Amino acid sequence: MTRRSGAWYPAYTNAEVTAGRARSVSAVVNAALARRAEADREADAAVRAAAQAVRSDAAASAKVARMTAHVLAQRERHLAQDPGE
């Protein structure tokens, strides 16, 4: 059983409860969800900080604008070549 298959968690959570490391399966799941939520909040904060750093730097902002224009132009060329996609 792999973590990706989704079949790992019943055995893992039951083992945690049986070993006395968790009060219940729900406690294990809630703790995992809380860790995931905190990691997501930290990642969001890092992205916001990076975006603010770019906004504060005129040269970086100009570079992002050029890159965005380039990607959008590529997209338009691709759509013009194969409008079915």
Secondary structure, 3 states (H helix, E strand, C coil): CCCCCCCHHHHHHHHHHHCCCCCCHHHHHHHHHHHHHHHHHHHHHHHHHHHHHHHHCHHHHHHHHHHHHHHHHHHHHHHHHCCCC
